[in-house]
Amino acid sequence: DTSMAKFGKFVNGAFVNLLVSGDTLNVTSIAARYEDALYGLTKSVIITDIAIGGNDNYKLAPECEFGEIYSSIYKKDLAISASDTSKVYDGEADIIVSNYTITGVISGDKVFFDGSYASVNVAETVALSFSLDGDDSANYRINTAPETGSINPRPVTVSGVFDKEYDATVNLVSALTINNLVEGDEADVAVTGAYSTANAGDVTLNLSLTGAKAANYSLTNNAIAATIAQKVITISVEGLGLTKVYDGSAFVKPVTADMVYGLVEGGAYTFMGTISTSDKLAADAKAIALDGFKVLDNGADVTANYSFAGVSGTVAITAKAVTVSGNLNKTYDATNYIDVSSLTIEGKVAGDNLYLTGAFVSPSYGDREINFALNGADKGNYTLVGSYSGYISKKTITISHSFTKVYDGNVYTVTVDREMVSGLISGRVYAITATLTSGDKNVVRNGNVGLPKPLTLQGGIVITDGGVDVTHNFEVIIDATVTINPAPLVLTQANLEAQ
């Protein structure tokens, strides 16, 4: 400001004006420079030349001294603009510098800028702040710049095993991996999920993020097609000792909880269906089949959530115990035969092909053991219990004989032959050794005639069959008599005289 120029000198520290009173003098130009180009409010100015005018009566003396002059260099205003003030969450407050432009920097100056968000977390409006850096940054100031920006959620995906085996819940069971997390956020972000249904089949796995920093992320695959596989179960009767006594029908038993393995724990299960054998036959280890099987949980049919690995184990159908009833006795017939047609098999199932065969152990008279056997197509389903015996009674035979003679003073005897004996068993080779006797020689009179007198065995009887003594098997009845008539006497004179 040249109007402030004063001309004179300092005398004893006081400025003395050297112009003649009433004169004026103007500074027409000043050549000067700052001590440096840097910002400062009190900068020393070095004057290198001054030109004066307005009065030709004065000139600057060569020894002219210029007083100290100070001035200010103010900071240059800069403007920062942005193509996009948003960014995706990265866990840092820094702006994306490439989205911003600074204008107003003098070419050649080294001035840089940076900026930051007031928060690192996702928000639609976040305050922005900027700063300058570089060798020449002190000479500048930011005049205009965006005041706010936004931090958008960071997109992440999850990977891992999305399928599971049926467990009666919609719960996610696998540990999934969250991809694209900011390093260090792993402990503060987790994934949770639930299936669209608890039932086996094609389902949707709905996922979401949880944790202190979950809001900073956006899960892009939050609905994933998945499969809940059927849980494998087996039906087994191993170790249950299932058995029944043969009753003419196949083994059939309702399915019970102790037969089913692999069900999800905690259910209130009931079952439909049966295990059964393919036939009715008795056997120790019979394979079983499953029919009409269903699993109910609290009354709801959940069978479709399970697959069946098969049926294992066996059951037993034990033979049914039967006994023989009826008349086990007979009359001696020289054989071991017993008439089973009149006997009953007690316990036999109606309609079964089962019949008896049997024989006495001995054909002889007395209490004799009987061996029975079961036969027929269904015999394998039965077992005959008990011991059996029958009484073989003696067979009655009759010795018949009738003879008449005149008293001769001798006891009547006759040797028994085969033709005298009735009641013997046909087809046998019998030999009989026996003698009948009248016991005495006397006549049993009825007036002038004799009466029949019974004959008895003299010394017993022996009956052999093929050379074997079978006498003890017979009850012998003697139906034999002899009639001894009195001997006639002829009387003559001579006989009388002789007397």
Buried (B, 14 or more C-beta within 10 A) or exposed (E): EEEEBEBEEEEEEEEEEEBEEEEEBEBEEBEBEBEEEEBBEEBEBEBEEBEBEEEEEBEEEEEEEBEEBEEEBEBBEBEBEBEEBBBBBBBEBEBBEEBBEBEBBEEEBEBBBEBBBEEBEBBEEBEBBBEBEBEBBBBBBBEEBBEEBBBBBBBBBBEEEBBBBBBBEBEBEEEBEBEEBBEEBEEBBBBBBBBBEBBBEEBBBBBEBEBEBBBBBBBEBBEBEBBBEBBBBBBBBEEEEBEBEBEEEBBEBEBEEEBBBBBBEEBEBBBEBBBBBEEBBBBEEBEBEBEEBBBBBEEEEBBEBBBBEEBBBBBBBBBBBBBBEBEBEBEBBBEBEBEBEEBEBEBBBEEBEBBBEBBBEEBBBBEBEBEBEBEBEBBBBBBBEEEBBBEBBBBEBBBEBEBEBEBEEEEBEBEBEEEBBEEBBEEEEBEBBBBBBBBEEEBBEEEEEBEBBEBEBBEEBEBBBEEEEBBEBBBBEBEBBBBBBEEEEEEEEEEEEEE
